[in-house]
Amino acid sequence: MTDQSNVSKRDEVLFAFHRDCDTPTIDQIIEWTQRYPEFADDIRAHAAIMHDWAANDEAEEETVDELLMTRARSRALNAIYSAQAAEKTDGQSVGETTFDQLLSAVGLDTRQLARAIDIGRDVLSDLFRGRTRGPIGPRLVTALLDKLQATQDQFEKALAYALNHPSMGHASSSRQPTVIQSTFEESVRRSNMPPERKSYWLEED
């Protein structure tokens, strides 16, 4: 898309936003920034202007002094701040557990954890990014519960979250990004681990 067409598209979006939302609420700001993420900053800035306009209209018959203008700007900024905060937590409900949270809680990253339990980092990456379907090998589950100091319930929740929010594969010039999910055995077998380590993780105690 050329710069000019992008500007034209942005103007169309802002015009539609202005038409549909006289005084944008937090939910409306979130909805429109998620619908048009490429114009999110413009939408938020436009929302602030619209809040200022609304405040001016309400104070039309009053003396518009510096205090009133400051209050109007404060309301607009509060609305934008609340919308941005809600956007950051959108998509992850309260009570959900992720593998990233479990790693962070024990001060590890994927590479360090892979070294600690002697498994291919690619196997953990497949698991943590939702590219490995269950069931997961019992030896790996036991090792992860130990190193992550997690419960079975936390592990199951993190696995469910990963599978519902998988990381996309690399896109080619002619294809849309796709999520390639495989079994635990397939993930282990294509790893660069030595044969004896592959056998270890695929065996059951």
Salt bridges, closest charged atoms under 4 A:
ASP11 OD1 - ARG10 NH2 3.24
ASP20 OD1 - ARG19 NE 3.21
GLU31 OE2 - ARG35 NH2 2.55
ASP41 OD1 - ARG44 NH1 2.98
GLU87 OE1 - ARG44 NH2 3.15
ASP100 OD1 - ARG129 NH2 3.05
ASP118 OD2 - ARG197 NE 3.20
ASP126 OD1 - ARG131 NE 3.31
ASP126 OD2 - ARG190 NH2 3.02
ASP153 OD2 - LYS157 NZ 3.52
GLU185 OE2 - ARG189 NE 2.90
GLU203 OE1 - ARG139 NH1 3.41
ASP205 OD1 - ARG139 NE 2.55
